[in-house]
Each structure stands twice: as C-alpha cells, then as structure tokens.
Amino acid sequence: MSEQLRAVVTGASGGIGRALALHLAAQGAQIAGTFRGDESKREEFAQELRAAGGDPYLQSVDVRERADIVRFGDEVAEKFGGIDFWVNNAARLLVKPFAETTAEDWTDLFTTNFFGYVWGCQVAARHMSAQKSGSIVNVSSVVFEQPPRDLSAYVSAKGAITGLTRALAVELGPAGITVNAVSPGATETPLNDAAWTDEVRRRYRERIPAGRIGTSEEVAAAIALLSEPGARYVTGQIIRADGGLVLDGSVGHERSH
C-alpha cells in the first residue's frame, strides 16, 4: 500500500461512515466518500475532514446505481493515484413484518444494502488488483446472527454480505487483496435512532456484557484496524464490534446448590 492511506468510505454522510472518515482523516489519510445531502452540508463536512488532517473528496453518489459507483471509484483512483482501503457502509433500514413486505421492499433494500456493496467491491478490486494490494471491508451487522423480529429483508441482506465477503476473500487473495466484514452490534447511529425506543435501549443495555450501547466512533476504530499493515494476513473474517452482545445467552438460571 502507499505511504499515505488512500481510503474510500461509502455512506459517509452520518453514523459509522462519518465517524470512520473523521478517524482516518485524523491519521492523515486521503479520504473519498459518498455523501447524501445538499452541497452546503457536504462542504461543511469536508471542512471537518480538513481540520482533522485529511484531504477529502466527497461526492453525491447513488450506491444503487452501478455506473455511479464505477465512475466515482475511477475518479478517486485517478485523483489519489490508487485505492488502498475501500469500506462499503451505505445502507438503509426496513422494519416491517415479513408477511407485509412487498416485492418493491425487497428490491429497494437489496439494491442499496447488498448490490451497492457488490458494485463497490468490483470497482475496488479492479483498482487494487492493478497495484497488487488493498483491503476491502463490508459493514455487516450482528442481526445476521441474532435476527430481531420484523427485519427479514435487512437481515437477509446482511447474510448475503457475509457470503460475499468470504467468497471474495478466496477469489481476490491471490491479487494481494484482503476482504473482511465488521459486524456492529447495538450502535447509536441516525439509522437506529429512527427505529429505537427508550425501551429498546434499556433492553440492549441489560443484555450487552459491556453494559452499554456502542458508539459510531468505536465501530469506526475497529474498521480502521483493517487498514493497518499488521492486518494484511487477516482475510475472510467476520469481526464483531458488539460489546459481547451475541455471546450473552443468559436467561436467569437458578444457581446450583
């Protein structure tokens, strides 16, 4: 990889993506991100990245459109001279009972939450193969292992991301490319804020061994570890950043006497 990390983060407008872009910028990385929002907000965030120490390139990109992602990736590679680290993070949430979901629901969610990742992996792999190195990270979720009710489409997309990650780790490994996924647990993000009640937060705090809900900054820091030279031998892994959520099977057993 180059001396200065050349990084791409999709879904950099908020939540984990925003936190990751700021984290990498503070480490001196060149940052490119897809950003949904008006031009004034995009420029405001670019200023934050510059203040953190980064060299940002933010563009409005529809991750559902393969041509948009390909064009964006090619622009970044030309501007930065290559791509070292690509993080697929852009996603949307659908909370709806399975019986009520429509064909349009499934198509819309998979177009963003899965095919957007596929297109990102494709353009990243093409540029990384040319330089014989690179790291791709797909942001998944522990809901694939512990599915909540009414999230069938979202959970299915996260499962597909897991399969994609493992398959690409095998296929792209000979080109010097690692492919991993990071699965956040309960994390305070704008995406979750729209769906969580105070009761949801209380129940999470009770279940998580760490005793609290995670922050976007903590998940971002875990993702950033996979950009480090020390992670070059890590590939095909699904790494949880969940405070131990999926490990806790406690249901209140009586103590043995």
N, C-alpha and C positions, 0 to 999 in steps of 0.2 A: 504494500500500500504506500501511498505518497506520504511524505513527512507531515503535511498538513491534511487532516482528515477531510475528505470531500463527501458530505453527507446529504441524503435526501430523506425527508420526512413527509409522508402524505397525511393529510388531516392535521395540519399544524395550526389551525385556527383556534383550538382550545383544548382543554383537558390534557391528556397524556402527550399528544403531539406537540402542543405548545410548550409544555414543560421540558420535553426532550430537546426541542430545538434550542431553547434557552440553555439547557445543560451543556449541550455540545458546543454552543457558541462560546460559553464561558471557558471551554477547554481549547478555544482557538480554531474550531472547525469552520470550514466553509459550509454554509447552510443553504439548502434549497428546500422549499416547502410548498405544498399545495395549500391554498388559503381560500376559504369561502367567506366572503364578506366584502363590504364596499372598499373602495380604494383608500379612503382615509384611515380605516382600521388596519388595512394591510400595511400602510406606510408607518402607522404608529407602532405596529409590531416589529417592522423592520428596524425602526429606531431602537427598540428594546434590544434586539439582537446585536446591533452595532455597539450599543452601550455595554453589552455583556462580553464583547470582544469578537463577535463573529462577522462574517462577510455574507450577508443574506441575499437570496434570490427567491422571492415569493411570487407565485403566480396563481391566478384563479384557474383551477383545473377541475373538470368534471371527471372524477375517477371512474365513473360508469362507462365512459367512452374510451375505448382502446386507443383511438387515434390521438386523443388529447394527452393521454399518459405517455404514449410513444414520443409525441412532439416535445412534451415537457422534458422527458428523460434525455432526449437528444440535445435539447438546448442546454441542459445542465452539464452534460458531458463535454460539450463544446466550450462552455463558459469556464468550467473548472479544470478542463483537461483530463477528465475521467471521473468515475464514481467509485468510492471505496465502501460506502455504507448506505444501504437503502432500507428504510423501515416503512412497511405497509401498515398504516394505522387508521386511515379514514374508514368510518363505519357509521351505521345508523341503527337505532333500536326499534323493535316492533314487539309490543306487549299485547297479545291477543289470543284468546282461546283457539286451539288448533281447529276445531270444527267451524269456526267463523272466518278463518283465513281464506283469502281468495287467491286465484292464480296470479293476479297482479301483485298481491302482497309478497308472495314468494319470489316472483321475478324481480320486483323492485329491490327487495332486501338482498338477494343473492347477487344482483348486478353490482351493488355497492360493496357488500361485505365479503364477497368471495371473488367475483370476476375482476373487481378493481385490484385485488391482490394478485391475481393471475397476470394481468397486464403489467403491473408493477414489477413482478418477478421476471417477466420476459424481457423488458427493456433493461432492467438492471443486469440480468445475466448476460445479455449481449455485450454490454459495455465492459463488464467485469471479465468476461472471457477473453476479450481483446488484450487486457492487461495482466491476465493470469492470476488475479487476486480479487478479493472482495467479500463482503459479509452482507447477507440479506436477513432481515428479521421481520417476521409476521406477528402482529399483535393479535393474540387469540383471547381466550377467556377460560377461567375455571368452570364456567357454566357448562362446558362440554363434559366435564366430569361430574358435576353436581347440577343437573338441569332444574331450574325453577319452573313452576307452572307458567303457562301462557307465553312461553318464549320459544316455541318449537322451531320457528324459522331461524331465529337468531342463533340458537344452539346448534342447529344443523349446519349453518354456515361456519361456525367456529370449528365444528368437527371436520368439515371439508378443508379448512385451513390447516388443521393438524396433518391430514393426509397429504396435502400439497407440500407442506414443509418437509416431511420425511422423504417423500419421493424425490424432491428436488435436491435434497442433501446427497442422495445417492447419485443422481444424474449429473449434478454440477460439481461434485467434489473433484473429479479429475482436472477440472479447469481452474482449480485453486479457489473455489467459491464455497463458503460455508453458508448454510441455511438453517436457521433456528426460529423457534417461536417463543414468545414470552406471554404467559397467561396471567393477567392480573386477576386478583380476587376482588373483593368489595373495595372500590376505589372512588373517592369523591371526584366526580367529573360532571360537566354540564349535561352529558348524555344520561348519566344515572340520576342526576338531580331532578330531571323531569319525571322520573318513574318512582322514586323512593319517597316514602312517607317517614315520619318520625318513628313509627313502629318498625319499619324495615331496618332503619339504622340501629334501633335498640336491639333487635334480634341478631343483627350482624355482630354487634359489639359483644353480645353474650356468647356467640359461637366461635369467634375468632380467638385462637390461643393468645395472640398478641394483645388482645383486649381492646382493639380499636380498628377503625376503618382506615385503609391506606390512603396516601396522597398521590396525586399525579406525579409529583417530583420523585417520590420513592420508586414508582414503577419506571419512570424515565431513567433513573440512575441504574436500575437493573438492566434495562435495554442497552444503555450506553456501554456497559461492561463488554458486550459482544462486539464492540468496535475496537477493542484493545488488542494489541499484538498477542497478548497472553491467551486470547480466546481462539486463536487460529486453528486449534485442534478440536474445537467443540463444534459439532455439527449434527443436525437431525434431532436436536433436543427440544423438548417442550418444557420450558423453565417457568415454574410458578413463582409469582410475586404476590403472595396472598396472605401473609401473616400466619400461615398454617391452617387456613380455613378448611381445606379439603381433608386435612388429617384428623380433624376432631370428630370422632364418632360417638362422643359422649351422649348418653340418653338418660343418665341418672341411676346407674346401677346401685343396688344396695351394697354396702361394704361387707366383705367377707368376715366371718367371725370364727 
